[in-house]
Each structure stands twice: as structure tokens, then as C-alpha cells.
Amino acid sequence: MHTLRVLGTATALSAALVLSACGDDADTAAGDGTDSETSADAASGAFPVTIEHAFGETTIEEQPERVASVAWANHEVPLALGVVPVGMSEATWGDDDKDGVLPWVEDALTELDAETPVLFDETDGIDFEAVADTEPDVILAAYSGLTQEEYDTLSQIAPVVAYPELAWGTTWQQMVELNSQALGLAEEGDALVEEIEGYVSDTVADYPALEGKSAMFSSHSTDDLSQVGFYTTHDPRALFFEELGMTTPELVSERSAESETFYETVSAENADLLEDVDVLVTYGDDALLSELQDNALVSEIPAVADGAVVMLENDTPLAAAANPSPLAIEWGLTDFLDLVSAAAEKSR
């Protein structure tokens, strides 16, 4: 059973939205009525707060009581800080019981003794009407792929916190930082980041096989093995390897520096450019691994040849947790590291 630590709060938020976790002394000072819009004021709970992002900046005039989120995992920040959103995106991938809520989010709601918020079905894009119906004071989307049009439409409903630079290029730390500032809980957000980073560091210490190994988070389809897809270091999945004491293959680093997207491909004919990949993590099963190893080109990748491959079963909670987020990290880290370490031990 994974233990979830939800940080307690002592803010001016509505009592219906804020629940303190036991044994936590972290407090947030109430707003002092100043007009400053600096990050320092966000840390002290003062409003208004202005947050810069890819579409400009968003000013939140007063501490929000009704919090909504869209896209992947943004709701985990308020939940980790003791705030229950009025609405959040429905999980349509990795949800084991198909109730629209991932296991670690269910754990958080249980710990907060809270009902499931309104779930936004984003299968065909953002449901603006459903978001508006929750009457939010702020919409969290620090980790997302919002378009300008989507941002503009959401902004007609409530102030929106968008991603800092690139679509789907937000680290989990930035997700916490931006979303917690919008809530007036920046200090608690900083404490949450410190806690999670400490947990990761302590846990990784038990997996010495990872140290110095290079890792690539990839994607493959047996329908077309002519291309090898991989996540760039703009994507939190690829960047997380560095937090595990691993390194980034040279091609991934080079393409990431040149790219403004979270995903790139390389022709299988150039698989030799991935000669420094010790461990490969991807979505699939043993049948896919056999396909990769039987392919004359892809099998040139050392990790594939050595069987140093982590196959995350599609549409499972662990596959979803491999995209690191504030609540998912603690829930799935040891299971993920068990697999990555076993693969690393197979690498040449």
C-alpha cells in the first residue's frame, strides 16, 4: 500500500475546499492587501498574483475558492496541498477501474474525505461548457497542450494558468510551482517539491544499477518499425531519468536542443545513432520486444539487443505513473525502479 502525504494548509480558502492533513505544521500567511504581483507575494499568500506563461500573463485578483483543472495531472497539485477541485479532467488512460480517476488521485480524495469532483471528458477536446458549469475562480493548466484558441476560450470563464514555454513541456516541479502560486500556496508548493525530491533521492539510493546508465523513453508500433520514436527532454518522462541518476543518450540530447516538441523520431536506418542507449523504456509487451529484437535495424540499439528494455503494459496505472506527477511519483516509483533497475543490469 502506498502512503500518500498530503500537505496541510491554513489559508483563507473556503472550509469546504480545504482539509488539513494530520501532523503537518506548514502554514500560509493570509493576504496582506498589498498590490504587489511578485513571486515573493505569491509565496506569502498575497494577492493579486501575476503568473507569466506561454500566452502572456495571468493575474489572479484574490485567493480562489473554486479551483478547476484541465489536461493531465494539474488537479494533483491542489489535492496534494489539501484543496479539493470543483472539477478536473477525467482519466481515460491508465485507469484500472474505469471510474475516470487514477489510483493515486483516489487515494488523495480518500485521505481528504472528499467526493470525486466533476470530471471533464476531454476525449474530443476540452469541454468548455462543463468547465464553465463548475463556476471556477481559477483554471489550472500548467502541464497541458493548450492552443491559443483554447486558452482564450477558457480565459472567458476564469483566469487560466498555462504552460511556461512549450506544450506538454512542463516539469512536475514547474507544475507544482505555477499551480500552487495561483492558489496562494507557493510556500506549500515549494515544501511539496522538496518533499518529493527527497523521496526520489532516498528511494533511488537503493538502486545502484541505475547510476551512470543512459536511458531513453521510446514509443514503437509493430505496424511500422521504420521509425524509432522517443520523448525529448522537454517531456517529463525523459527528463525524469536524470533525477534517477541516469544520463541522456547523445541523440536525444541533440534533438531536444534543436526541437520545440516533446516527441521526435529517427529513422530505423539510423539506429546506430542510438548506440549509447543502455536502457530503453517503452509501452508494450513481450511480443513487441520480440518484434524489436527480430528487426535487423532496430536490434542494433544496444538496449534492444541486450533485452535491457522496460515494457510498460499499455493503459495501466504504472504506465500512467511513468509520466511523473506530484501524486503519481510516490505511488509508482518503487515499481518503476524495480523494472528499470532489472533492465539496467542486463545492459552491456
N, C-alpha and C positions, 0 to 999 in steps of 0.2 A: 504494500500500500504506500503510495507516495504521499508525503506530507506537504501540504500547501501552507505557506506562511503568507498571510495577508496582513499588510501593514495597517496599524490602527491610525485614525485621524482624529483631530479635534478642531474642526473647521466650522465655518458658518453655513455649511451646506445643510439642506433640509434633512431633518431627522429621519425622514422616510427613505433617504438615499444613502445615508452614512451609517455604517456599523463598525464599531471598533473591534479589532481582533484582540484576544486576551494577551496580556503580558507585554504589550508594546507601548513604549513611552514617547514615541515620536509625536510631536505636536506641530501644528501650523498656526502661525500668528494670524489673527484676523486682519482684514484690510484696514489701513490707517487713513483712507480717504485722500491720499495724495494723487496727483495727476501723472506721476512718473510712469513710463511704459517700458522700463528696462527689465532685463532678465533678473536683476537683483530684486526688483519689486515683485516679480513673479515668484521668486523664491520665498519672499516673506508673506505671500498671500495677498498683496496689494493689487488693487485694480484701478483703472483699466490695465490690461496686459496686451501688448502687441507682439505677435509671432510672425517672423518672416518665413516665407516658403516659396516654392517654385512659381506660384502665380502672383506673387507680390507680398502682401502682409495682411494679417487679420487682427483686428482689435476686438477684444472681449471686454466689455464695459464693466461688468460686475460678475461676481463669482456665480458660475452656472449651477443651477439646481437640477435641471433636467438634461441629462447627457445622452446623446445618441452617437453611434459609430457606424461606419460603413467599411467595406473591404475586409481584409484579413487581419484578425487579431487585435485591432485597435481597442476593442472593448476589454481586453485583458489588462490594460493599464488602469482604468478606473476600478475594476474589480480587485486588482492586486493592492490598490490603495484604499479599499473599503467602500467604494462607491458603486452602486448598482445602476447600470444604464437603464433608460426607459426603452431603448431599442438598440439592436445590434444585428450584424449580418448573420444569416443562417449558414451553418456549416453544411456544405454539400459534398465534401470530400474528406475522408478520414474519420467520419462519424460512425462509430461502431454500432450504435443502436438506432441510428437514423431518426433521432429526435431533433436534429438541427443544432445540437450543442456538443462540442468536443469534450472528452472526459475531464480534462483539467479545468475547463470552464464550469462543468457540472460540479466539480469539487469546490470551486470558489463560491459558487452560488449556495451550495450546501453549507459551507463554513460561515457564510454571511446570513444563513437562514432566509434566503431570498427566493422569490419566484423567478422563473425564467422570463426575461424581458421579451418585448415584442421582437419577433425575428423577421428580418428583411430578406425576402427571397431575391437574390441578386443573380440568379441563373441567366437571365436575359438582360442584365444591367441593373443599375441602381433603381430601386422602386421609390421614386421621389415622393409619390403620394403617401406611401406607408411611412416614410421618414417624417414627412410633414405632420401626419396624424399623431405622432408621438409628442408633438409640440416641444421640440428640444430647445435648450438655450445655447447649446454648442454641438457641433458635429465633428467627431474625431476621425481623421483620415490620414494621419501622419505616415502610415505604411499603406500605400494604395497605388493605383494606376490611374487616378482621376484625369480626365481630359479637361481642357479649359471649359468646354460647354457644361460638363457635369459639375465642375467647381462653381461656375456661375449660377447654375440652377439651384444647387444646394445652398449657396450663399443667400438666396432669396428666402430660405427657410430659417437659417440661423448662421452665425459665424462658423467658418469651416477651417480646421487645421489641416492643411495639405502637406504633401511630402516636401522635404527640404530642397532637393535638386532634381533627382531622376525618378521617373515612375518605377515603382517597386524596387527602389534603390536605397531604402531606409534601413539602417541597422536597428536591431532591437533596442539598443541603447538610445538611439535618436527617437525611436517610437515612444519610449518612456519619457524622455526629456520633453519633447514637444507636447505630447498629450497631457502630461502632468502639469506643465506650465499653464495650459488652457484651463485646468481645473483649479488653479491657485494652489497646487500641491507640489511645487517644484522641489522643495527640500525633501519631501517624502519620496518624490521620484528619484532624486539623487541617492537617497538611502536604499531604495529598491534596487537600483543599478549596482550599487556597492555590494549589497547582499547577494544578488545573483552572480556577479562576477566572482565573489568569494567562494560561493558554492561550486561554480565551474572549476575554479582553480584547485580547490580541495579535492574534488572528485577526479579530475584529470591526473592528479598525482598518483593515483592507484593504477594508472595505465601507462607504464614506461615505454611500451612498444610503440606508442604514437610519436614520441619525441623525434623531431627531425624528418619524419616521413612526409612526403608530398602527397596531397590528396586533391582529387577533382570530383566535383559533383556533376554527374552527367545525366543524359537522357537518351534513350535509344528506342527504336521501333524495329521489330523484326520485319516489318513491311518494307523498310528502306534502311539498309545498313551502309549506304553510300556516304552518309554524313554522320559525324560524331558531334552531338550537341553537348554543350556544357554551360553551366552558370558562371557568369563573370563575378569578379569580386565586388561588383555593385550589388549583388544579391546576397542577402544574409546567410543563405545556405553555404555558399562558397567561402564567404569571409569568416564564418564561424570556425573553420578549421584552424585558423591562426590562434584563436582562443584556446584551442585544444593542444597547442604546442606543435602543430604540423605546419608544413610550408605549402606554398602555391606553385604549381608547375609553371615553367617559364612561358609557355604559350598562353596559358590562362592569364598570367600577369600582363604580358604584352598586349593581348587582345583587350583586356579590361582597361588598360591605359588609353587605348585608341577608341574604345566603344562608349556609347552613352546608353546602352541597353543592359538588361540583366542576364541576357542569354545570347550565346553565339554558337556557331557551328564551324567545323573544319572538315574538309573532305577526307573520307577514309583513305584516299590515296596518299594523304599527307600524315597518316597516323604515326609516322616516325618522328613527327614534331612533338609527340607526346611520350617520348622515350624516357622522360623523367617522372612519369606518373607512377608512384608506388602503390597508391590505394585509389580505387575508383568506387564511388557511391552512386547508385542509380535506383530507379524504380523498376521493379520487375521480379522475376523468379528464376529458378534454376534452369528453366527452359531457355530463357533469354541468355543466361550466362553460356550455355552450350552453343547457342547461335553465335555469340560473340567470339568464342574460342574456336569455332569452326570456320569463321570468316578469315580469309587469307590476309586481309588488310588490317582489320580491327584487332586481330590477335597479335599484331606487332606491338601493341601497347603493353608494356611490362606488367601492369596490374592485371590485365586480362589474361595474359599468358600464364601468370603465376596463380591465377584464381584468387588474387587479392582484391576481390570485389564484394561490396556490400549490396545485396539485393533487398531493397525495402519493398515489401508487398504493397501493391497499389491499393489506394483507398482504405488504408488502415490508420489507426491513431498514431502509430510510431512513424509512419511515412509523413503524416502531417506535422508531427512534433519535430521532424528533422529540419523544418523551417523554424529556426529559433524565435521564440516569442516569450514575453515575460512569465507566463504561467506554464507554457509547454516545456521550457528548459528543464525545470526541476522534475516535472512529471516523467520525461522520457530520456534524460541524459544518460543514466547508467545503462539502460537497454541499448541505446545507440552506441555508446562507447564500447560495450561488450562486442558488438558486431564489427566496429571499425578496428578495434584492437586485434581481433581474431584475423581480420584481413591483413593488417599491417604485419603480423607475424608470418604471413605467407609470402610477403614481398621479398624479392631477392636482395 
